[in-house]
Amino acid sequence: MQENIRRCVCIIYDPSRANQGALALKALKLSDSFMDLYRNNNFTGEKLREKNLSWVDIFEEIPIKVSNSALISAFMTGLEADTPVTQCDYDRLQLSTSPYLERNVEFLIDSMDDLSIEQQKFQYHYRNLSRQQAQQQAWLQKRRSENMTRKAAGEEPLPEEDPSNPIFKQIPEPSRLGSFLITNRMANYCNQINGVSGQSFSRLYLMKALHKN
């Protein structure tokens, strides 16, 4: 959509985070450097190093300002009670945040499993690459030994490169896009867990002070 729509952004709203008392609203867009690689569908390690792109640089957050119109503000004021100071919102002192934390921890564990699968793809690729390099070295040593024998016999040496040989065929590197997206997702889960944990500790310290009094 960002390719076809100018100034396209993705609005993200997290209702479970909003239930914890925070307005979980974000606007994100894909960075220009990421879009360059996406157009060419080339997320190899060489291209990522060339663009100096990491998982942190995939998205750009656009600042959001939320405001009410004058009519809405007047309407909300009319709905307020005459003595709002005497009203008590005990939900703000609720200490239990386990459902939200459990959900994010579960998502984080699932993401770690996905990242492990992506890493296994790269390990398999590097094993094949090492095996191919060993076969190439063995073939070159054999060819050089054969050329020494041919030189001693006064014959022309054979070329040391054979593009038709399968062992010289380049093994394609798996795309790093999946691991980048999973790492970015894990960072968001960690930030959410950290934020909710900080609020929970603040409530615990507040309740501890109230109990002392």
N, C-alpha and C positions, 0 to 999 in steps of 0.2 A: 504493500500500500504506500510505503514511503517513496517508492520509485515512481508511482503514478500520481500521487497527491502532494502538491507543494505545501510545505509547513504542516506536515502530518505528524501528529503526536498520539501516543497511547495513554489514555487516562486509566489509572489503576486505583481501585477503591477496595479496601480490606474491611468488611463489616465486622469480622471477629476482633480485629485490632481496635475498631471504633468502639466496641463494647467495653474495652478497657479504659475508655476516657480520652482517647487520642483520635484526632481526625486523620485517618490513614488514607491520604489522597496524594497521588503522584502523577506527574506528566513526564513521559519518557520519549526519547527519540533515539534512533540509531546514529552513531557518530559517522562523520564523513569518511574517516579512514577505514572503518568497518564496511561501509557501503562500497568502497572501492574494491575491497577483496570479495565482497558478496557478488558484485557484478561479474567478476571473473571466476567466481566459485573456486577460489584458490586459497585455502587455509592451511598451507603447509608451513612447517617451522621456518623455512627460509624466507617466505613472504611475510610472515608475522614479525620476524626479526628486522626485515627490511623496512616495514612500516612502523616498527617500534610499538606494536599493538599487543596489549595484554587483556586479560578478562575484565579488568577494571575499565577499559576504554571502549567497551561494546556500546554502552548506553550513555546518553547525556540527559541529565534531569533538568527539566524546564521549571522555573519557579511558578508557583500557583498562588494567586491571591483570591480568597473567597470573601465576598461581601454581599450584604443584603440591600435591597432597594429601600427607599425611605418608607414606602407603604408597608413592606414586610416588617421593618423595624417597629413601626407604630403599632401594627397588629400584634406583634409579640409582646410589646410593652403592655398593651391592653389585656393580654392573657395572664400577665403576672399577678400574683396575689398582692394584697395591700401591704402585708408585712413579710416580705421574703426573708428577712433576717432570722425569723423564728423557725423557718423551715429547715428541716434536717434531712440531708441526703445520706443515709447510712450506707448506701451501695458504694460510695466512694471509699469507705473504710473496709470493704470486703477484702479479706486477706487471701482468699482462694483464687489463684490464677492458673491452677493446674490444667484445666481443659485446654487453654490456649497454649501453654508451654508444652504440654504433651503432644499436641497436634504439630507444633513446629519441630519438636525433637523427632517425631516420627518422619516428618518430611525431610529433615536433615539426614536421618539414617538412610532413607530411601535414596537420597541424592548421593550419599557416599557409596552406596552399592552401584549406582549408575556410573559414578566416576571410576570405581574399581574396574568395571567392565570396559570403559574407555581406555584405561591404562593397560589392561590386558591386550587390547588391540595393538597398542604401540610396542609392548613387549614382544608380541608375536612378530611384528614387522621388523624389529631390530634383530631378533633371532634369525629370521630369514635373511636379513641383510648381512649379518656376520657369516652365516653359512655360505652365502653367495660369494662374499669376498674371499673366504677360504678356498672355495672351488676355483675362483679366478686365479689366485696365487699358485695353486697346484698346477693349473693349466699352463700358466706362464712359465713356470719352472720347467715343465715338461717340454714346452715349445722351445725355450732357450737351450735346453740340453740337446734337443733335436737339431737346432740350427748350428750348434757347435760341431755336431757330427757332420752336418752337410757342408760346413765351411772347410772342415778337414778333408772332405772328399772333393772339394772344388765345386760344389753345387751352390746355387743361389739360396739364401736363407728365406724361410717362410715368414710372413708378417706375424707380428706378436699380438695383433688384434684381429678378432674374428666376429664382426657384428651379427653374423648368422647364428653364432653359438648361443643357446638359451641362457647360459650362465652370465653373459654380458648384457642381457636385457634388464633395463632398469626396473626395479620393484617400486611401484607407486606408493608414496607415503600416505597413510590414512589422514583424513581431514581432522583438524584440531577444533573444529567449530563446536562439536558436541561437548568436548571437555571444557571449552571456554564457557559455554552457556551453563553447564552444570556447576562449575566453580562460581560463577556469578550468582546463581540461585542459592548455593550454599552460603555465600557471604550475606545475602539478604536474610536468610533464616537465622544466621548467627546474630545479625544486628537486631532483629526482632526479639530474639530470646534475651539478648543483652539489655534491650530497652525495657522489656517487661520485668526482668529480674531486678533492674534498678528501681523501678517503681514499687515492686513488692518489698524490697529492703526498706525503702522510705516509709511504707505503711507499717512495717514491723517495728521500726524504731519509734514511730509515732505512738503505736499502741503500747509499746514498752514504757514510754514516758507517761502515758495516761494511766497505766496500771500502777506505776510508782506513786502517782499523785492520789 
